[in-house]
């Protein structure tokens, strides 16, 4: 399975990406493949290959990625209906957990099936079903921890109402939101900084919550409209400067690859409004990342 650099891509481009509400310490991406350009973006960066077949081609058009403090904790979520009635999905899940799968009881008493000896390249090796919703992750604990405290599966992928007051749209090609209440978003930013050649936030803890959308096209153009709310009002000026420097750094690096980009950060009351547009999200992408240990050059995998 190819390594996902999607979170790092968004962070490096100045996006920092990104009832019972969604967990306050998680980051969520919502993808809608019925919207123009989303399928191409997903095929480029959100790659979960199982026996050579991409999971996204089997999932419904609307699906989610939820991550806590590390990309290793990413959970893929979608409402799939009854798995037993979907032969392609059933076959894929069977391949995912292997010929001798094990199972364990997770949150809400749901059975989590997992591969006891997953391939070292596998990013997904466990899954569970809850009221026609499918949850997939790298191990059973990640799934169980995410579902703990959620009253319904929908709650796991439902933004808190406070995000809508920040301007989060109800529909978009790609939506994202993150709350840094417990500092897990800070940990995610710091993890991605290890991979990115563009300096990210100097003080990630100054970011209280973050939400926005991606607009795609024409071609491989990608535009971001996002709202950043500082953890404390007195941190707004420093956060604004931090974000401006990050956008300028990405602009200078992309210039090397002759990829035009335009970005800005504006104060809007107590919050910060971020806008960023890049003409080609693929062309300069490899050069935005540090080589993996032992690699001779960055890759776009």
The 8 nearest C-alpha neighbors of each residue, nearest first, counted from 0:
[[1, 48, 120, 121, 47, 2, 122, 49],
 [0, 2, 300, 3, 46, 47, 48, 120],
 [1, 3, 300, 4, 0, 46, 122, 120],
 [2, 4, 5, 44, 1, 45, 46, 300],
 [5, 3, 7, 6, 8, 2, 44, 300],
 [4, 6, 8, 44, 7, 3, 9, 45],
 [7, 5, 9, 8, 16, 4, 10, 191],
 [6, 8, 10, 4, 191, 5, 9, 11],
 [9, 7, 5, 11, 6, 10, 4, 12],
 [10, 8, 16, 14, 12, 6, 7, 11],
 [9, 11, 15, 16, 14, 7, 13, 12],
 [10, 12, 8, 13, 9, 197, 7, 195],
 [13, 11, 9, 10, 14, 249, 8, 246],
 [14, 12, 10, 11, 246, 15, 245, 9],
 [13, 15, 16, 10, 9, 12, 17, 11],
 [16, 14, 10, 17, 13, 9, 188, 11],
 [17, 15, 9, 14, 10, 6, 7, 13],
 [16, 15, 175, 176, 14, 209, 210, 177],
 [19, 20, 154, 150, 151, 149, 159, 157],
 [20, 18, 154, 150, 149, 21, 151, 155],
 [21, 19, 159, 154, 157, 158, 22, 18],
 [20, 22, 155, 157, 154, 158, 156, 23],
 [23, 21, 24, 25, 20, 155, 145, 149],
 [22, 24, 178, 25, 21, 180, 179, 181],
 [23, 25, 22, 181, 183, 178, 179, 180],
 [24, 26, 67, 66, 22, 23, 177, 178],
 [27, 25, 177, 66, 65, 176, 67, 178],
 [26, 28, 65, 176, 175, 64, 177, 66],
 [27, 29, 175, 64, 63, 174, 65, 30],
 [28, 30, 63, 174, 173, 62, 175, 27],
 [31, 29, 173, 62, 61, 63, 172, 32],
 [30, 32, 61, 172, 33, 60, 34, 173],
 [31, 33, 60, 37, 34, 38, 30, 61],
 [32, 34, 31, 60, 35, 37, 61, 172],
 [33, 35, 32, 172, 31, 37, 36, 171],
 [36, 34, 37, 33, 215, 32, 216, 172],
 [35, 37, 39, 215, 38, 216, 40, 34],
 [36, 38, 32, 40, 39, 35, 34, 41],
 [37, 39, 41, 32, 40, 36, 42, 35],
 [40, 38, 42, 37, 36, 41, 43, 219],
 [41, 39, 37, 43, 38, 42, 44, 36],
 [40, 42, 45, 38, 43, 44, 39, 37],
 [41, 43, 39, 40, 44, 38, 45, 46],
 [44, 42, 40, 41, 39, 45, 46, 281],
 [43, 45, 5, 41, 46, 42, 40, 3],
 [46, 44, 41, 42, 3, 43, 5, 47],
 [45, 47, 44, 48, 42, 1, 53, 3],
 [48, 46, 54, 53, 0, 49, 45, 1],
 [47, 49, 53, 0, 52, 51, 46, 54],
 [48, 50, 52, 51, 53, 95, 47, 54],
 [51, 49, 52, 48, 94, 91, 95, 53],
 [50, 52, 49, 48, 53, 0, 47, 54],
 [53, 51, 49, 48, 50, 54, 56, 47],
 [52, 54, 48, 55, 47, 56, 49, 46],
 [53, 55, 57, 56, 47, 48, 52, 58],
 [54, 56, 58, 57, 53, 47, 46, 41],
 [57, 55, 54, 53, 58, 52, 59, 60],
 [58, 56, 55, 54, 88, 59, 87, 53],
 [57, 59, 55, 56, 54, 60, 77, 79],
 [58, 60, 61, 79, 62, 57, 77, 78],
 [61, 59, 32, 31, 33, 62, 58, 30],
 [62, 60, 31, 59, 30, 32, 77, 63],
 [63, 61, 77, 30, 76, 29, 60, 59],
 [62, 64, 29, 76, 28, 75, 30, 77],
 [63, 65, 75, 28, 74, 27, 76, 73],
 [64, 66, 27, 74, 73, 26, 63, 28],
 [67, 65, 73, 26, 25, 72, 70, 74],
 [66, 68, 25, 69, 183, 72, 26, 24],
 [67, 69, 183, 187, 186, 184, 66, 70],
 [70, 68, 71, 187, 72, 67, 66, 190],
 [69, 71, 72, 73, 66, 68, 187, 67],
 [72, 70, 69, 73, 137, 122, 66, 136],
 [73, 71, 70, 69, 66, 141, 67, 74],
 [72, 74, 66, 70, 65, 71, 136, 64],
 [75, 73, 136, 65, 135, 64, 76, 66],
 [76, 74, 64, 135, 134, 63, 136, 65],
 [75, 77, 134, 63, 133, 62, 64, 74],
 [78, 76, 62, 133, 132, 79, 63, 61],
 [77, 79, 132, 131, 80, 133, 76, 59],
 [78, 80, 132, 131, 77, 133, 81, 59],
 [81, 79, 131, 78, 82, 132, 130, 84],
 [80, 82, 83, 84, 131, 79, 85, 132],
 [81, 83, 85, 84, 89, 80, 88, 79],
 [82, 84, 81, 85, 89, 86, 88, 80],
 [85, 83, 82, 81, 86, 80, 89, 88],
 [84, 86, 82, 88, 83, 87, 89, 81],
 [87, 85, 89, 88, 90, 84, 83, 82],
 [88, 86, 90, 89, 85, 91, 57, 92],
 [87, 89, 91, 90, 85, 86, 92, 57],
 [90, 88, 86, 92, 91, 87, 82, 85],
 [89, 91, 93, 87, 88, 92, 86, 94],
 [92, 90, 88, 94, 93, 89, 95, 87],
 [93, 91, 95, 89, 94, 90, 88, 96],
 [92, 94, 90, 91, 95, 96, 89, 97],
 [95, 93, 91, 97, 92, 96, 90, 50],
 [94, 96, 92, 93, 124, 97, 91, 49],
 [97, 95, 114, 113, 100, 93, 124, 94],
 [98, 96, 94, 99, 100, 95, 114, 93],
 [97, 99, 100, 96, 94, 93, 114, 95],
 [100, 98, 97, 101, 114, 96, 115, 116],
 [101, 99, 114, 96, 97, 113, 98, 115],
 [102, 100, 113, 112, 114, 115, 99, 103],
 [101, 103, 112, 111, 113, 110, 100, 104],
 [102, 104, 111, 110, 105, 112, 101, 139],
 [103, 105, 110, 108, 109, 111, 102, 106],
 [104, 106, 143, 109, 108, 110, 111, 103],
 [107, 105, 143, 108, 147, 146, 109, 104],
 [106, 108, 109, 105, 147, 146, 104, 143],
 [109, 107, 106, 105, 104, 110, 103, 111],
 [108, 110, 105, 107, 104, 106, 111, 127],
 [111, 109, 104, 103, 105, 127, 102, 112],
 [112, 110, 127, 103, 102, 126, 104, 105],
 [111, 113, 102, 126, 125, 101, 127, 110],
 [114, 112, 125, 96, 101, 100, 124, 102],
 [113, 115, 96, 100, 124, 117, 116, 97],
 [116, 114, 117, 113, 101, 100, 96, 99],
 [117, 115, 114, 118, 97, 119, 96, 124],
 [118, 116, 114, 115, 119, 124, 121, 96],
 [117, 119, 121, 120, 116, 124, 122, 0],
 [118, 120, 121, 117, 122, 116, 0, 124],
 [121, 119, 0, 118, 122, 1, 2, 117],
 [122, 120, 0, 118, 123, 119, 117, 124],
 [121, 123, 137, 120, 0, 124, 47, 136],
 [124, 122, 137, 136, 121, 125, 135, 95],
 [123, 125, 137, 114, 95, 113, 96, 138],
 [126, 124, 113, 138, 136, 112, 135, 139],
 [127, 125, 135, 134, 112, 111, 136, 113],
 [126, 128, 111, 134, 133, 110, 112, 129],
 [127, 129, 133, 132, 131, 134, 130, 126],
 [128, 130, 132, 131, 133, 152, 127, 109],
 [129, 131, 132, 128, 152, 80, 151, 133],
 [132, 130, 80, 129, 81, 79, 78, 128],
 [133, 131, 78, 129, 130, 128, 77, 79],
 [132, 134, 128, 77, 76, 127, 78, 79],
 [133, 135, 76, 127, 126, 75, 128, 74],
 [136, 134, 126, 75, 74, 125, 123, 76],
 [137, 135, 74, 123, 125, 138, 73, 142],
 [136, 138, 123, 124, 122, 125, 71, 141],
 [137, 139, 125, 136, 140, 141, 124, 113],
 [140, 138, 142, 141, 125, 143, 111, 113],
 [141, 139, 143, 142, 138, 144, 105, 145],
 [140, 142, 144, 139, 143, 72, 138, 145],
 [143, 141, 145, 139, 140, 144, 136, 146],
 [142, 144, 105, 140, 106, 146, 145, 141],
 [145, 143, 147, 141, 142, 146, 140, 106],
 [144, 146, 142, 143, 147, 141, 22, 155],
 [147, 145, 143, 149, 144, 106, 148, 142],
 [146, 148, 144, 106, 145, 149, 143, 107],
 [147, 149, 146, 150, 145, 106, 22, 19],
 [150, 148, 146, 151, 147, 154, 19, 155],
 [149, 151, 19, 148, 154, 152, 18, 153],
 [150, 152, 154, 153, 149, 155, 19, 130],
 [153, 151, 154, 155, 129, 132, 149, 150],
 [154, 152, 151, 155, 156, 157, 132, 150],
 [155, 153, 157, 151, 152, 20, 156, 21],
 [154, 156, 21, 153, 152, 157, 149, 22],
 [157, 155, 154, 153, 21, 158, 27, 63],
 [156, 158, 154, 21, 155, 20, 153, 159],
 [159, 157, 21, 20, 160, 156, 162, 176],
 [158, 160, 20, 161, 162, 21, 157, 163],
 [159, 161, 162, 163, 158, 164, 20, 157],
 [160, 162, 164, 159, 163, 165, 158, 167],
 [163, 161, 165, 164, 160, 167, 159, 158],
 [164, 162, 167, 166, 165, 161, 160, 168],
 [163, 165, 161, 166, 162, 160, 167, 159],
 [166, 164, 162, 163, 167, 226, 161, 210],
 [165, 167, 163, 164, 168, 162, 226, 211],
 [166, 168, 163, 211, 162, 165, 210, 169],
 [169, 167, 170, 166, 171, 163, 211, 212],
 [168, 170, 167, 171, 163, 174, 166, 158],
 [171, 169, 168, 172, 174, 173, 31, 167],
 [172, 170, 173, 174, 212, 168, 169, 213],
 [171, 173, 34, 31, 30, 37, 214, 213],
 [174, 172, 30, 213, 171, 29, 212, 31],
 [175, 173, 212, 29, 28, 211, 171, 213],
 [176, 174, 28, 17, 27, 210, 211, 212],
 [175, 177, 210, 27, 17, 209, 26, 211],
 [178, 176, 26, 209, 208, 25, 17, 210],
 [177, 179, 208, 23, 180, 24, 207, 25],
 [178, 180, 182, 207, 184, 208, 181, 24],
 [181, 179, 178, 182, 24, 23, 207, 183],
 [182, 180, 24, 179, 183, 23, 184, 178],
 [183, 181, 179, 185, 184, 180, 186, 204],
 [182, 184, 68, 186, 185, 181, 24, 67],
 [183, 185, 187, 179, 186, 182, 68, 188],
 [184, 186, 203, 182, 183, 188, 187, 204],
 [185, 187, 183, 189, 68, 184, 188, 190],
 [188, 186, 68, 184, 190, 69, 189, 185],
 [189, 187, 191, 185, 190, 186, 192, 184],
 [190, 188, 192, 186, 191, 187, 185, 193],
 [191, 189, 187, 188, 192, 193, 186, 69],
 [192, 190, 188, 193, 194, 7, 189, 187],
 [191, 193, 189, 195, 194, 190, 188, 199],
 [192, 194, 191, 190, 195, 189, 289, 196],
 [195, 193, 289, 191, 192, 288, 196, 7],
 [194, 196, 288, 192, 197, 193, 289, 287],
 [195, 197, 288, 287, 289, 198, 194, 192],
 [196, 198, 195, 11, 248, 249, 199, 287],
 [199, 197, 245, 196, 200, 192, 195, 248],
 [198, 200, 245, 192, 197, 201, 11, 10],
 [201, 199, 203, 202, 241, 198, 242, 245],
 [202, 200, 203, 199, 241, 198, 238, 204],
 [201, 203, 200, 204, 205, 238, 206, 241],
 [204, 202, 185, 205, 200, 206, 201, 188],
 [203, 205, 206, 202, 185, 182, 207, 230],
 [206, 204, 230, 203, 229, 202, 234, 207],
 [207, 205, 229, 230, 204, 203, 208, 228],
 [208, 206, 230, 229, 179, 228, 205, 178],
 [209, 207, 178, 228, 179, 177, 206, 227],
 [208, 210, 227, 177, 176, 226, 17, 228],
 [211, 209, 176, 226, 175, 225, 17, 167],
 [210, 212, 225, 175, 224, 167, 174, 226],
 [211, 213, 174, 173, 224, 223, 175, 225],
 [212, 214, 223, 173, 222, 215, 172, 174],
 [213, 215, 222, 221, 223, 172, 212, 216],
 [216, 214, 221, 36, 220, 213, 222, 217],
 [217, 215, 218, 220, 219, 36, 221, 214],
 [216, 218, 220, 219, 215, 36, 221, 35],
 [217, 219, 216, 220, 279, 36, 215, 278],
 [220, 218, 279, 216, 280, 217, 221, 278],
 [219, 221, 278, 216, 279, 218, 277, 215],
 [220, 222, 215, 277, 276, 214, 216, 219],
 [223, 221, 276, 214, 275, 213, 277, 215],
 [224, 222, 213, 275, 274, 212, 225, 276],
 [223, 225, 274, 211, 212, 273, 213, 222],
 [226, 224, 211, 273, 210, 272, 223, 212],
 [225, 227, 272, 210, 271, 209, 273, 211],
 [228, 226, 209, 271, 270, 208, 229, 272],
 [227, 229, 270, 208, 207, 206, 271, 209],
 [230, 228, 206, 207, 231, 235, 205, 234],
 [229, 231, 207, 205, 206, 228, 232, 234],
 [230, 232, 229, 234, 233, 205, 235, 207],
 [233, 231, 234, 235, 229, 230, 269, 228],
 [232, 234, 231, 235, 236, 229, 237, 230],
 [235, 233, 232, 231, 237, 236, 229, 238],
 [234, 236, 238, 229, 237, 233, 232, 239],
 [237, 235, 239, 238, 234, 240, 233, 241],
 [236, 238, 240, 239, 234, 235, 241, 205],
 [239, 237, 241, 235, 240, 236, 234, 242],
 [238, 240, 236, 242, 241, 237, 235, 243],
 [241, 239, 243, 237, 238, 242, 244, 236],
 [242, 240, 238, 244, 239, 243, 200, 237],
 [241, 243, 245, 239, 244, 240, 238, 246],
 [244, 242, 240, 246, 245, 241, 239, 247],
 [245, 243, 247, 241, 242, 246, 248, 240],
 [244, 246, 242, 248, 243, 247, 199, 13],
 [245, 247, 249, 243, 13, 248, 244, 250],
 [246, 248, 250, 244, 245, 249, 243, 251],
 [249, 247, 245, 251, 250, 246, 197, 244],
 [248, 250, 246, 252, 247, 251, 253, 197],
 [249, 251, 247, 253, 248, 252, 260, 246],
 [252, 250, 254, 248, 253, 249, 247, 255],
 [251, 253, 249, 254, 255, 250, 248, 256],
 [254, 252, 250, 255, 256, 258, 251, 249],
 [253, 255, 257, 251, 256, 252, 258, 250],
 [254, 256, 253, 257, 252, 251, 258, 283],
 [257, 255, 253, 254, 258, 283, 282, 252],
 [258, 256, 254, 255, 259, 253, 283, 282],
 [257, 259, 253, 256, 254, 278, 279, 260],
 [260, 258, 278, 277, 257, 254, 261, 253],
 [259, 261, 277, 276, 250, 278, 258, 262],
 [260, 262, 276, 275, 277, 259, 263, 250],
 [263, 261, 275, 274, 276, 246, 260, 264],
 [262, 264, 274, 273, 275, 265, 243, 261],
 [265, 263, 273, 272, 243, 271, 274, 239],
 [266, 264, 272, 271, 267, 263, 273, 239],
 [265, 267, 271, 268, 270, 272, 264, 269],
 [266, 268, 270, 271, 269, 265, 272, 226],
 [267, 269, 270, 266, 271, 265, 272, 228],
 [268, 270, 267, 232, 271, 266, 228, 235],
 [269, 271, 228, 267, 268, 227, 266, 272],
 [272, 270, 266, 227, 267, 265, 226, 228],
 [271, 273, 226, 265, 264, 225, 266, 267],
 [274, 272, 264, 225, 263, 224, 226, 271],
 [275, 273, 224, 263, 262, 223, 225, 264],
 [274, 276, 262, 223, 222, 261, 263, 273],
 [275, 277, 222, 261, 260, 221, 262, 223],
 [278, 276, 260, 221, 220, 279, 259, 222],
 [277, 279, 220, 259, 258, 260, 221, 219],
 [280, 278, 219, 220, 281, 277, 282, 258],
 [279, 281, 219, 282, 220, 221, 277, 284],
 [282, 280, 284, 279, 283, 219, 285, 43],
 [281, 283, 284, 279, 280, 256, 258, 285],
 [284, 282, 256, 286, 285, 281, 253, 287],
 [283, 285, 281, 287, 286, 282, 299, 280],
 [286, 284, 299, 298, 297, 287, 283, 288],
 [285, 287, 284, 288, 283, 297, 289, 196],
 [288, 286, 196, 284, 285, 195, 197, 283],
 [289, 287, 195, 196, 194, 286, 297, 285],
 [288, 290, 194, 297, 195, 196, 291, 287],
 [291, 289, 297, 296, 294, 292, 288, 295],
 [290, 292, 294, 293, 289, 297, 296, 194],
 [293, 291, 294, 290, 295, 289, 296, 297],
 [292, 294, 291, 295, 290, 296, 297, 289],
 [295, 293, 291, 292, 296, 290, 297, 298],
 [294, 296, 293, 290, 297, 291, 292, 298],
 [295, 297, 290, 294, 298, 289, 291, 285],
 [298, 296, 290, 285, 289, 288, 286, 299],
 [299, 297, 285, 300, 296, 290, 288, 286],
 [298, 300, 285, 284, 297, 4, 281, 44],
 [299, 298, 2, 1, 3, 4, 44, 43]]
